[in-house]
Amino acid sequence: MNRQRMDKKKRIPELLAPAGNMEKLITAIHYGADAVYLGGNKYSLRARAGNFDDQTIAEAVEYCHCRDVKLYVTVNIFAHNRDLTDLDEYLVSLEQAGVDALIVADPGIIHRCREVIPAMDIHLSTQANVTNKASAAFWAEQGVSRLNLARELGLGEIREIREETGIGLEIFVHGALCISYSGRCMLSNYFTGRDANKGDCAHPCRYSYKLVEEKRPGQYFPVEEDERGTYIFNSRDLCLIDRLPELIHAGANALKIEGRMKSMGYVGAIVRVYRAALDEIAQQLATGDTLDNIKLPPSYRQEINKIGTRGQTENFFDTPPSATDMLYDIMRVEQPYAPVGIVRSEQPLLLEARNVLETGDQIEYLGRDLEPVVCKVVSMQTQQGEPTARANPGNRVVVETDPQIENPELYSIFRKRLG
C-alpha cells in the first residue's frame, strides 16, 4: 500500500459503540466497533444500565484487547463532596484493569485523575458542553486528550474547533437526544427525585404533557396535539449517517453511538450500518476518490429506518432544529423490525430467541454486508432434538432455513418484520 493510500486509510475515524452489559459489548465488537464505552457501578451517568463491577470490567478489558478494541469507562457524574470518598481507589482500580481511557465531565474528577493516575488518557464528556475553540484550548491545557463535543454544534463550528486545536475530537452521530443542553438536565430531579447529573435520569422529556392554568383546573389549553396530550420535549433521535464524509473531512477522530440503555439488537444493528458505511468510504478513498465527492447510497438510510426508535434528525448539523425535529404526538415511532434470535452455535444453526419465532416466519440474517440475507424458517428443534413450531424469548432452538445461511457467525442477529 502506497503512502497516499495509507494516509487516507488513517483518516477513517474510530467507531465508538455503547456497551450497557457484556452481551452488548460482545455484539458491538462483533459488528465492527473499534472501541466501546461502558459504566462501572459508580460514577456513571447511566446508573440503571447493566453496568460492570471491578471483575467484569477486567474481563471486558481482556475481551476487547484480545480483539484489538479499546475500552473506555465513564466516570462522568457531576460529583458532590460525598462522591469523592472512594474516588481515588476506584480510579486506581480502573488503571490496574487496563482501561484505555476515562470519560469525565467534572473538573474535580479530572483533577483527581491527574493526581492519582496521571498516565491515564482522559476523554472529556459531552456533559462538559464544549461549544467553542477557547473551551477546547482550555481543556487541552488540563491534560485532556479527547473532547466529545456538545451536540449543539453545527458542522462549521466543528471545523473551526478542529482548525484551532490538535486535540482529539469525538462526535455523536447516532442516538437519543436530550432537550436540556448536552444532557445537563434538572427535570428528572424536580419531578421524581432522580438526578440525571448523577446518572439516574427518569427521562421526563419522553412523558406526555398537557397545559393547565392553575386557577382553571380541568381546562386543557391547546398545547396538545391530540386527546393524549403532547410529548413537547420529545426529540427525534440523532442520525448523521448521510453526513459521515463531511465529518471525516472536518477532522473527527471518533464517531460515537449513544445507547447503553438500548437493547442488544439495537446496538448490533446500528453498529453494523455505521461500520459498513465507514468501510465503504475507506474503500472509495483507496480508489482515489475524495471526501468532497463521496455520497453514501440511500441503502444506508433505508437500513437505519428498519432499526429506529423515535425517527431521525440531524439536529444542529446544518441549522438549529425546528418543530419538525420533534415527536409531539407519540413517544416513539412504530418499530418495523425486531430482533428474533442471536446465533449461539453455527453448525447446526442454534438460535437463542429474543422474540417469538415460529416455523414459517420470514427472517433476516444480519451479516457483515449491509444487505441482510432473507430466509424462511423451515423447521425447528429443541436442544434435546424434539420438533417444535414455536420458540419463546429465551428458548434455544436448532433452526433450518431456506435458503440455508452460509457460514453464520456467532453473535450475529436474526430479525423479522413486525405485524
C-alpha positions as a Python dict, from the first residue, in 0.01 Angstrom:
ca = {
    (1, 'M'): (0, 0, 0),
    (2, 'N'): (146, 336, -100),
    (3, 'R'): (186, 627, 141),
    (4, 'Q'): (-107, 820, -8),
    (5, 'R'): (-346, 530, 50),
    (6, 'M'): (-210, 475, 399),
    (7, 'D'): (-281, 840, 483),
    (8, 'K'): (-634, 812, 350),
    (9, 'K'): (-698, 497, 548),
    (10, 'K'): (-582, 670, 865),
    (11, 'R'): (-844, 939, 814),
    (12, 'I'): (-1130, 700, 891),
    (13, 'P'): (-1238, 780, 1249),
    (14, 'E'): (-1274, 534, 1532),
    (15, 'L'): (-1625, 388, 1561),
    (16, 'L'): (-1718, 405, 1931),
    (17, 'A'): (-2013, 195, 2049),
    (18, 'P'): (-2210, 167, 2375),
    (19, 'A'): (-2183, -138, 2599),
    (20, 'G'): (-2454, -146, 2863),
    (21, 'N'): (-2358, -501, 2960),
    (22, 'M'): (-2124, -778, 2847),
    (23, 'E'): (-2361, -912, 2583),
    (24, 'K'): (-2396, -571, 2421),
    (25, 'L'): (-2018, -527, 2433),
    (26, 'I'): (-1966, -857, 2253),
    (27, 'T'): (-2232, -769, 1995),
    (28, 'A'): (-2086, -424, 1928),
    (29, 'I'): (-1740, -571, 1873),
    (30, 'H'): (-1879, -848, 1654),
    (31, 'Y'): (-2033, -590, 1422),
    (32, 'G'): (-1718, -384, 1393),
    (33, 'A'): (-1679, -131, 1675),
    (34, 'D'): (-1321, -3, 1710),
    (35, 'A'): (-1386, 91, 2072),
    (36, 'V'): (-1660, 56, 2331),
    (37, 'Y'): (-1758, 261, 2633),
    (38, 'L'): (-1920, 134, 2949),
    (39, 'G'): (-2000, 238, 3302),
    (40, 'G'): (-1897, 95, 3633),
    (41, 'N'): (-2129, 58, 3930),
    (42, 'K'): (-2034, 406, 4048),
    (43, 'Y'): (-1969, 750, 3895),
    (44, 'S'): (-2152, 673, 3568),
    (45, 'L'): (-2432, 872, 3405),
    (46, 'R'): (-2629, 556, 3328),
    (47, 'A'): (-2693, 425, 3677),
    (48, 'R'): (-2970, 195, 3554),
    (49, 'A'): (-2777, 32, 3272),
    (50, 'G'): (-2641, -318, 3334),
    (51, 'N'): (-2301, -168, 3414),
    (52, 'F'): (-1990, -352, 3528),
    (53, 'D'): (-1824, -426, 3859),
    (54, 'D'): (-1446, -442, 3905),
    (55, 'Q'): (-1424, -805, 3795),
    (56, 'T'): (-1639, -767, 3484),
    (57, 'I'): (-1453, -451, 3384),
    (58, 'A'): (-1129, -651, 3392),
    (59, 'E'): (-1295, -928, 3189),
    (60, 'A'): (-1428, -674, 2941),
    (61, 'V'): (-1082, -518, 2900),
    (62, 'E'): (-929, -859, 2830),
    (63, 'Y'): (-1203, -942, 2577),
    (64, 'C'): (-1154, -610, 2398),
    (65, 'H'): (-776, -609, 2392),
    (66, 'C'): (-762, -963, 2255),
    (67, 'R'): (-958, -827, 1957),
    (68, 'D'): (-763, -502, 1918),
    (69, 'V'): (-1057, -298, 2051),
    (70, 'K'): (-1023, -15, 2301),
    (71, 'L'): (-1234, 19, 2614),
    (72, 'Y'): (-1331, 343, 2783),
    (73, 'V'): (-1508, 377, 3119),
    (74, 'T'): (-1746, 660, 3204),
    (75, 'V'): (-1668, 845, 3525),
    (76, 'N'): (-1892, 1132, 3421),
    (77, 'I'): (-2121, 1226, 3708),
    (78, 'F'): (-2112, 1578, 3849),
    (79, 'A'): (-1974, 1494, 4190),
    (80, 'H'): (-2071, 1629, 4530),
    (81, 'N'): (-1822, 1615, 4817),
    (82, 'R'): (-1962, 1284, 4940),
    (83, 'D'): (-1895, 1128, 4598),
    (84, 'L'): (-1522, 1184, 4631),
    (85, 'T'): (-1473, 948, 4925),
    (86, 'D'): (-1389, 634, 4729),
    (87, 'L'): (-1294, 802, 4402),
    (88, 'D'): (-916, 766, 4419),
    (89, 'E'): (-937, 395, 4495),
    (90, 'Y'): (-1180, 346, 4206),
    (91, 'L'): (-957, 533, 3963),
    (92, 'V'): (-657, 319, 4057),
    (93, 'S'): (-863, 1, 4005),
    (94, 'L'): (-955, 114, 3652),
    (95, 'E'): (-592, 182, 3567),
    (96, 'Q'): (-490, -157, 3703),
    (97, 'A'): (-761, -324, 3495),
    (98, 'G'): (-602, -183, 3179),
    (99, 'V'): (-879, 57, 3078),
    (100, 'D'): (-769, 268, 2779),
    (101, 'A'): (-930, 597, 2882),
    (102, 'L'): (-1180, 752, 3119),
    (103, 'I'): (-1474, 966, 3006),
    (104, 'V'): (-1504, 1252, 3257),
    (105, 'A'): (-1709, 1573, 3284),
    (106, 'D'): (-1643, 1711, 3634),
    (107, 'P'): (-1327, 1929, 3668),
    (108, 'G'): (-1275, 1798, 4020),
    (109, 'I'): (-1269, 1438, 3898),
    (110, 'I'): (-1030, 1537, 3619),
    (111, 'H'): (-805, 1694, 3883),
    (112, 'R'): (-807, 1373, 4086),
    (113, 'C'): (-729, 1171, 3773),
    (114, 'R'): (-426, 1390, 3703),
    (115, 'E'): (-309, 1346, 4062),
    (116, 'V'): (-382, 976, 4112),
    (117, 'I'): (-344, 818, 3765),
    (118, 'P'): (-150, 1078, 3561),
    (119, 'A'): (-72, 836, 3275),
    (120, 'M'): (-439, 762, 3204),
    (121, 'D'): (-597, 923, 2896),
    (122, 'I'): (-893, 1146, 2978),
    (123, 'H'): (-1175, 1198, 2730),
    (124, 'L'): (-1398, 1495, 2813),
    (125, 'S'): (-1766, 1401, 2824),
    (126, 'T'): (-2025, 1583, 2616),
    (127, 'Q'): (-2176, 1685, 2952),
    (128, 'A'): (-1893, 1939, 2983),
    (129, 'N'): (-2055, 2134, 2697),
    (130, 'V'): (-1758, 2224, 2477),
    (131, 'T'): (-1906, 2455, 2214),
    (132, 'N'): (-1611, 2673, 2111),
    (133, 'K'): (-1240, 2674, 2033),
    (134, 'A'): (-1147, 2861, 2352),
    (135, 'S'): (-1304, 2586, 2564),
    (136, 'A'): (-1120, 2327, 2356),
    (137, 'A'): (-790, 2505, 2424),
    (138, 'F'): (-866, 2526, 2796),
    (139, 'W'): (-935, 2154, 2829),
    (140, 'A'): (-627, 2068, 2626),
    (141, 'E'): (-424, 2263, 2883),
    (142, 'Q'): (-580, 2049, 3159),
    (143, 'G'): (-432, 1737, 3001),
    (144, 'V'): (-748, 1608, 2832),
    (145, 'S'): (-662, 1402, 2523),
    (146, 'R'): (-1004, 1397, 2355),
    (147, 'L'): (-1317, 1614, 2352),
    (148, 'N'): (-1663, 1472, 2299),
    (149, 'L'): (-1809, 1795, 2162),
    (150, 'A'): (-2151, 1925, 2263),
    (151, 'R'): (-2432, 1800, 2041),
    (152, 'E'): (-2547, 2159, 1987),
    (153, 'L'): (-2268, 2226, 1734),
    (154, 'G'): (-2305, 2257, 1358),
    (155, 'L'): (-2056, 2132, 1103),
    (156, 'G'): (-1898, 2475, 1057),
    (157, 'E'): (-1834, 2510, 1429),
    (158, 'I'): (-1675, 2164, 1442),
    (159, 'R'): (-1443, 2265, 1159),
    (160, 'E'): (-1341, 2584, 1339),
    (161, 'I'): (-1257, 2394, 1657),
    (162, 'R'): (-1057, 2142, 1455),
    (163, 'E'): (-856, 2421, 1292),
    (164, 'E'): (-761, 2567, 1630),
    (165, 'T'): (-664, 2256, 1825),
    (166, 'G'): (-476, 1933, 1777),
    (167, 'I'): (-673, 1755, 2050),
    (168, 'G'): (-880, 1452, 1956),
    (169, 'L'): (-1241, 1531, 1860),
    (170, 'E'): (-1524, 1287, 1918),
    (171, 'I'): (-1869, 1349, 1767),
    (172, 'F'): (-2202, 1186, 1850),
    (173, 'V'): (-2350, 1057, 1524),
    (174, 'H'): (-2646, 848, 1637),
    (175, 'G'): (-2888, 802, 1924),
    (176, 'A'): (-3117, 973, 2171),
    (177, 'L'): (-3101, 1349, 2226),
    (178, 'C'): (-3175, 1534, 2549),
    (179, 'I'): (-3378, 1853, 2541),
    (180, 'S'): (-3157, 2022, 2801),
    (181, 'Y'): (-2815, 2144, 2697),
    (182, 'S'): (-2597, 1845, 2613),
    (183, 'G'): (-2791, 1647, 2871),
    (184, 'R'): (-2740, 1888, 3164),
    (185, 'C'): (-3099, 1838, 3280),
    (186, 'M'): (-3281, 1904, 3608),
    (187, 'L'): (-3632, 1796, 3508),
    (188, 'S'): (-3584, 1444, 3636),
    (189, 'N'): (-3467, 1566, 3975),
    (190, 'Y'): (-3758, 1808, 4009),
    (191, 'F'): (-4024, 1559, 3903),
    (192, 'T'): (-3904, 1233, 4055),
    (193, 'G'): (-3606, 1297, 4280),
    (194, 'R'): (-3383, 1105, 4038),
    (195, 'D'): (-3082, 1316, 3947),
    (196, 'A'): (-2985, 1298, 3578),
    (197, 'N'): (-2650, 1455, 3658),
    (198, 'K'): (-2577, 1167, 3895),
    (199, 'G'): (-2673, 901, 3641),
    (200, 'D'): (-3032, 832, 3745),
    (201, 'C'): (-3245, 1011, 3484),
    (202, 'A'): (-3616, 921, 3474),
    (203, 'H'): (-3638, 1059, 3115),
    (204, 'P'): (-3923, 1308, 3175),
    (205, 'C'): (-3857, 1456, 2830),
    (206, 'R'): (-4037, 1144, 2696),
    (207, 'Y'): (-4350, 1197, 2908),
    (208, 'S'): (-4684, 1311, 2770),
    (209, 'Y'): (-4786, 1661, 2884),
    (210, 'K'): (-5097, 1880, 2894),
    (211, 'L'): (-5110, 2251, 2982),
    (212, 'V'): (-5339, 2354, 3268),
    (213, 'E'): (-5367, 2704, 3417),
    (214, 'E'): (-5353, 2693, 3797),
    (215, 'K'): (-5689, 2866, 3858),
    (216, 'R'): (-5871, 2668, 3591),
    (217, 'P'): (-5827, 2303, 3689),
    (218, 'G'): (-5950, 2054, 3433),
    (219, 'Q'): (-5933, 2304, 3144),
    (220, 'Y'): (-5667, 2190, 2900),
    (221, 'F'): (-5523, 2457, 2677),
    (222, 'P'): (-5425, 2388, 2316),
    (223, 'V'): (-5068, 2273, 2362),
    (224, 'E'): (-5189, 1918, 2300),
    (225, 'E'): (-5160, 1753, 1962),
    (226, 'D'): (-5442, 1507, 2028),
    (227, 'E'): (-5650, 1372, 2314),
    (228, 'R'): (-5347, 1204, 2472),
    (229, 'G'): (-5161, 1529, 2522),
    (230, 'T'): (-4828, 1618, 2364),
    (231, 'Y'): (-4472, 1499, 2401),
    (232, 'I'): (-4344, 1857, 2392),
    (233, 'F'): (-3984, 1771, 2487),
    (234, 'N'): (-3955, 1453, 2279),
    (235, 'S'): (-3679, 1498, 2023),
    (236, 'R'): (-3627, 1263, 1734),
    (237, 'D'): (-3307, 1059, 1754),
    (238, 'L'): (-2984, 1193, 1609),
    (239, 'C'): (-2877, 1029, 1283),
    (240, 'L'): (-2578, 1155, 1083),
    (241, 'I'): (-2529, 850, 859),
    (242, 'D'): (-2552, 1064, 544),
    (243, 'R'): (-2303, 1320, 677),
    (244, 'L'): (-2013, 1089, 759),
    (245, 'P'): (-1792, 1207, 469),
    (246, 'E'): (-1830, 1568, 588),
    (247, 'L'): (-1745, 1476, 946),
    (248, 'I'): (-1436, 1288, 833),
    (249, 'H'): (-1335, 1583, 618),
    (250, 'A'): (-1387, 1814, 917),
    (251, 'G'): (-1130, 1612, 1114),
    (252, 'A'): (-1337, 1400, 1351),
    (253, 'N'): (-1120, 1141, 1527),
    (254, 'A'): (-1405, 932, 1667),
    (255, 'L'): (-1773, 885, 1587),
    (256, 'K'): (-1987, 789, 1884),
    (257, 'I'): (-2315, 599, 1906),
    (258, 'E'): (-2544, 658, 2204),
    (259, 'G'): (-2728, 367, 2361),
    (260, 'R'): (-2601, 198, 2678),
    (261, 'M'): (-2967, 159, 2780),
    (262, 'K'): (-3071, 27, 2438),
    (263, 'S'): (-3118, -341, 2352),
    (264, 'M'): (-2855, -578, 2221),
    (265, 'G'): (-3045, -592, 1891),
    (266, 'Y'): (-3041, -214, 1856),
    (267, 'V'): (-2671, -182, 1936),
    (268, 'G'): (-2570, -456, 1693),
    (269, 'A'): (-2787, -331, 1409),
    (270, 'I'): (-2674, 33, 1439),
    (271, 'V'): (-2303, -51, 1472),
    (272, 'R'): (-2335, -278, 1169),
    (273, 'V'): (-2468, 4, 949),
    (274, 'Y'): (-2209, 261, 1057),
    (275, 'R'): (-1927, 9, 1020),
    (276, 'A'): (-2040, -72, 666),
    (277, 'A'): (-2066, 298, 584),
    (278, 'L'): (-1717, 379, 713),
    (279, 'D'): (-1572, 79, 530),
    (280, 'E'): (-1736, 193, 205),
    (281, 'I'): (-1593, 541, 249),
    (282, 'A'): (-1248, 392, 313),
    (283, 'Q'): (-1279, 178, 2),
    (284, 'Q'): (-1374, 477, -211),
    (285, 'L'): (-1084, 678, -72),
    (286, 'A'): (-848, 390, -151),
    (287, 'T'): (-955, 401, -515),
    (288, 'G'): (-863, 768, -540),
    (289, 'D'): (-1195, 935, -468),
    (290, 'T'): (-1213, 1240, -241),
    (291, 'L'): (-1433, 1305, 60),
    (292, 'D'): (-1592, 1601, -117),
    (293, 'N'): (-1727, 1365, -383),
    (294, 'I'): (-1833, 1070, -170),
    (295, 'K'): (-2207, 1029, -109),
    (296, 'L'): (-2342, 720, 60),
    (297, 'P'): (-2622, 548, -133),
    (298, 'P'): (-2979, 554, 7),
    (299, 'S'): (-2948, 191, 118),
    (300, 'Y'): (-2772, 301, 439),
    (301, 'R'): (-3055, 532, 541),
    (302, 'Q'): (-3307, 265, 444),
    (303, 'E'): (-3138, 17, 672),
    (304, 'I'): (-3138, 271, 957),
    (305, 'N'): (-3512, 313, 904),
    (306, 'K'): (-3560, -53, 994),
    (307, 'I'): (-3400, -4, 1335),
    (308, 'G'): (-3527, 329, 1463),
    (309, 'T'): (-3694, 429, 1784),
    (310, 'R'): (-3801, 794, 1759),
    (311, 'G'): (-3738, 879, 1397),
    (312, 'Q'): (-3436, 1079, 1286),
    (313, 'T'): (-3296, 1429, 1295),
    (314, 'E'): (-2962, 1582, 1202),
    (315, 'N'): (-3008, 1816, 1500),
    (316, 'F'): (-2780, 2124, 1474),
    (317, 'F'): (-2564, 1990, 1189),
    (318, 'D'): (-2678, 2249, 932),
    (319, 'T'): (-2921, 2473, 1122),
    (320, 'P'): (-3083, 2476, 1467),
    (321, 'P'): (-3357, 2212, 1491),
    (322, 'S'): (-3721, 2309, 1439),
    (323, 'A'): (-4062, 2165, 1521),
    (324, 'T'): (-4014, 1901, 1251),
    (325, 'D'): (-3730, 1754, 1459),
    (326, 'M'): (-3967, 1668, 1743),
    (327, 'L'): (-4221, 1392, 1803),
    (328, 'Y'): (-4516, 1576, 1952),
    (329, 'D'): (-4791, 1315, 1924),
    (330, 'I'): (-4620, 986, 2016),
    (331, 'M'): (-4335, 870, 2239),
    (332, 'R'): (-4167, 673, 1961),
    (333, 'V'): (-4233, 569, 1605),
    (334, 'E'): (-4361, 221, 1538),
    (335, 'Q'): (-4069, -18, 1512),
    (336, 'P'): (-4093, -212, 1184),
    (337, 'Y'): (-3849, -491, 1276),
    (338, 'A'): (-3738, -664, 1594),
    (339, 'P'): (-3450, -900, 1674),
    (340, 'V'): (-3581, -1254, 1685),
    (341, 'G'): (-3269, -1453, 1761),
    (342, 'I'): (-2896, -1445, 1821),
    (343, 'V'): (-2658, -1713, 1692),
    (344, 'R'): (-2524, -1931, 1972),
    (345, 'S'): (-2378, -2208, 1752),
    (346, 'E'): (-2302, -2215, 1381),
    (347, 'Q'): (-2324, -2587, 1295),
    (348, 'P'): (-2601, -2675, 1345),
    (349, 'L'): (-2755, -2328, 1350),
    (350, 'L'): (-2859, -2271, 1712),
    (351, 'L'): (-3053, -1954, 1793),
    (352, 'E'): (-3143, -1802, 2126),
    (353, 'A'): (-3485, -1647, 2069),
    (354, 'R'): (-3535, -1281, 2162),
    (355, 'N'): (-3892, -1251, 2033),
    (356, 'V'): (-4139, -1519, 1935),
    (357, 'L'): (-4005, -1727, 1645),
    (358, 'E'): (-4232, -1968, 1458),
    (359, 'T'): (-4198, -2217, 1176),
    (360, 'G'): (-4285, -2041, 853),
    (361, 'D'): (-4156, -1699, 968),
    (362, 'Q'): (-3959, -1496, 716),
    (363, 'I'): (-3649, -1370, 892),
    (364, 'E'): (-3336, -1175, 800),
    (365, 'Y'): (-2978, -1262, 888),
    (366, 'L'): (-2766, -956, 969),
    (367, 'G'): (-2420, -1044, 846),
    (368, 'R'): (-2121, -825, 772),
    (369, 'D'): (-2262, -691, 445),
    (370, 'L'): (-2520, -414, 455),
    (371, 'E'): (-2780, -618, 268),
    (372, 'P'): (-2946, -873, 501),
    (373, 'V'): (-2996, -1233, 393),
    (374, 'V'): (-3368, -1310, 375),
    (375, 'C'): (-3475, -1665, 452),
    (376, 'K'): (-3767, -1870, 584),
    (377, 'V'): (-3779, -2089, 894),
    (378, 'V'): (-3844, -2439, 761),
    (379, 'S'): (-3820, -2631, 1087),
    (380, 'M'): (-3707, -2601, 1449),
    (381, 'Q'): (-3594, -2842, 1715),
    (382, 'T'): (-3522, -2804, 2083),
    (383, 'Q'): (-3168, -2873, 2201),
    (384, 'Q'): (-3298, -3214, 2306),
    (385, 'G'): (-3392, -3290, 1944),
    (386, 'E'): (-3769, -3253, 1982),
    (387, 'P'): (-3955, -3081, 1695),
    (388, 'T'): (-4122, -2753, 1784),
    (389, 'A'): (-4319, -2496, 1590),
    (390, 'R'): (-4257, -2206, 1827),
    (391, 'A'): (-3970, -2062, 2028),
    (392, 'N'): (-4041, -1809, 2301),
    (393, 'P'): (-3792, -1544, 2420),
    (394, 'G'): (-3503, -1717, 2597),
    (395, 'N'): (-3557, -2056, 2428),
    (396, 'R'): (-3271, -2209, 2232),
    (397, 'V'): (-3365, -2389, 1914),
    (398, 'V'): (-3186, -2554, 1624),
    (399, 'V'): (-3320, -2386, 1312),
    (400, 'E'): (-3328, -2495, 949),
    (401, 'T'): (-3377, -2213, 698),
    (402, 'D'): (-3445, -2185, 326),
    (403, 'P'): (-3215, -2079, 180),
    (404, 'Q'): (-2956, -2209, 425),
    (405, 'I'): (-2735, -1940, 576),
    (406, 'E'): (-2380, -1985, 456),
    (407, 'N'): (-2118, -1957, 728),
    (408, 'P'): (-2330, -1800, 1002),
    (409, 'E'): (-2121, -1633, 1271),
    (410, 'L'): (-2152, -1647, 1648),
    (411, 'Y'): (-2328, -1343, 1799),
    (412, 'S'): (-2493, -1248, 1470),
    (413, 'I'): (-2855, -1134, 1486),
    (414, 'F'): (-3165, -1252, 1305),
    (415, 'R'): (-3464, -1019, 1287),
    (416, 'K'): (-3818, -1029, 1150),
    (417, 'R'): (-4074, -778, 1039),
    (418, 'L'): (-4343, -699, 1294),
    (419, 'G'): (-4715, -706, 1216),
}
